[in-house]
Amino acid sequence: MNTIHKTLILVMLMAVGLGCGYSKPKSPMPIISQLNPASMTAGSGAFQLEVDGTNFAANAVVNFNGTAESTTVVSSSKLEAMIPASAIMNAGTVPVTVANPGSGGIYGGMGSMTSTPMNFMIN
């Protein structure tokens, strides 16, 4: 095989390799703009937390102090999560984040994205 054929084959293999998902597209980063309520009294019991923001995926999950909570996606800008009483037994500040899980696929799919935390106060 001459050099031109080898070069052509190499270029074609590179083109196929790059076109097969080696560069993963990213889903938009979820952004939290508001928590409602923004605080609760320690020991007051389970409650529903509304998380408002942008770029929430259809399978987004609210994490309360690092724990994934049962989440209902109302829209791409509103989530509702049930926070158990055990999560607010002690006073303090806990981080709340939203995770958009990644999608699978034989070529890698999209990676998961997690928002910057917003603090929730337990009084």
C-alpha positions as CSV (number, residue, x, y, z in Angstrom):
1,M,0.0,0.0,0.0
2,N,1.4,3.4,-0.9
3,T,1.6,6.4,1.4
4,I,-1.4,8.1,0.0
5,H,-3.7,5.1,0.7
6,K,-2.4,4.8,4.2
7,T,-2.9,8.5,4.9
8,L,-6.5,8.3,3.4
9,I,-7.3,5.3,5.6
10,L,-5.9,7.0,8.7
11,V,-7.9,10.2,8.0
12,M,-11.1,8.1,7.5
13,L,-10.6,6.2,10.8
14,M,-10.0,9.4,12.7
15,A,-13.2,10.9,11.2
16,V,-15.2,7.9,12.2
17,G,-13.7,7.8,15.7
18,L,-14.4,11.5,16.3
19,G,-18.0,11.1,15.0
20,C,-18.8,8.2,17.4
21,G,-19.4,10.2,20.6
22,Y,-16.0,10.8,21.9
23,S,-17.0,14.4,22.6
24,K,-19.8,14.2,25.0
25,P,-22.5,16.9,24.8
26,K,-23.3,18.5,28.2
27,S,-26.9,18.9,29.5
28,P,-27.5,22.5,30.8
29,M,-26.4,23.1,34.4
30,P,-29.4,23.2,36.7
31,I,-29.6,26.5,38.6
32,I,-31.5,27.0,41.9
33,S,-32.9,30.5,42.4
34,Q,-35.2,30.0,45.4
35,L,-36.2,27.5,48.1
36,N,-39.7,27.6,49.6
37,P,-39.8,27.4,52.5
38,A,-36.2,28.7,53.0
39,S,-36.1,27.5,56.6
40,M,-37.9,25.2,59.1
41,T,-37.8,24.7,62.8
42,A,-35.7,21.7,64.0
43,G,-37.9,18.8,64.9
44,S,-41.0,20.2,63.2
45,G,-41.7,17.2,61.0
46,A,-41.7,16.2,57.4
47,F,-42.5,18.9,54.8
48,Q,-42.6,19.6,51.1
49,L,-39.8,21.7,49.7
50,E,-40.3,23.7,46.5
51,V,-37.2,24.3,44.5
52,D,-37.4,27.0,41.9
53,G,-34.8,27.7,39.2
54,T,-33.9,26.8,35.6
55,N,-32.7,23.9,33.5
56,F,-34.3,21.1,35.5
57,A,-34.4,17.8,33.6
58,A,-37.5,15.6,33.4
59,N,-35.7,13.2,35.8
60,A,-34.1,15.8,38.1
61,V,-33.5,15.0,41.7
62,V,-33.4,17.3,44.8
63,N,-30.5,16.5,47.2
64,F,-31.1,17.7,50.8
65,N,-27.9,17.6,52.8
66,G,-26.4,15.2,50.3
67,T,-29.3,12.8,50.3
68,A,-31.5,12.3,47.2
69,E,-35.1,12.9,48.1
70,S,-38.3,11.8,46.5
71,T,-38.8,14.5,43.8
72,T,-41.7,15.5,41.6
73,V,-40.8,17.5,38.5
74,V,-43.5,20.1,38.1
75,S,-41.7,21.8,35.2
76,S,-38.2,22.7,34.0
77,S,-38.2,25.5,36.5
78,K,-40.0,23.9,39.5
79,L,-39.4,20.8,41.6
80,E,-41.1,19.5,44.7
81,A,-39.4,17.2,47.2
82,M,-40.6,15.5,50.3
83,I,-38.1,16.1,53.1
84,P,-38.4,13.6,56.0
85,A,-38.6,14.7,59.6
86,S,-35.3,12.9,60.3
87,A,-33.5,15.4,57.9
88,I,-34.4,18.4,60.1
89,M,-33.9,17.1,63.6
90,N,-30.9,19.4,64.4
91,A,-30.5,23.1,63.9
92,G,-28.0,24.2,61.3
93,T,-27.4,25.0,57.7
94,V,-27.7,22.2,55.0
95,P,-27.0,22.4,51.3
96,V,-29.7,21.8,48.8
97,T,-28.7,20.8,45.2
98,V,-30.5,19.7,42.1
99,A,-29.0,16.9,40.0
100,N,-29.9,16.3,36.4
101,P,-28.9,12.6,35.9
102,G,-26.8,11.8,32.8
103,S,-28.2,9.7,30.0
104,G,-26.6,6.4,29.0
105,G,-25.8,5.1,25.6
106,I,-23.2,3.0,23.9
107,Y,-21.2,6.1,23.0
108,G,-21.2,7.6,26.5
109,G,-24.4,9.8,26.4
110,M,-24.4,13.0,28.5
111,G,-22.8,13.3,31.9
112,S,-24.8,14.3,35.0
113,M,-24.9,17.9,36.1
114,T,-25.4,19.2,39.7
115,S,-26.3,22.7,40.6
116,T,-24.3,25.0,42.9
117,P,-25.7,24.4,46.4
118,M,-28.2,26.8,48.0
119,N,-28.3,26.8,51.8
120,F,-31.4,25.8,53.8
121,M,-31.7,26.9,57.4
122,I,-32.9,24.6,60.2
123,N,-33.7,26.9,63.2
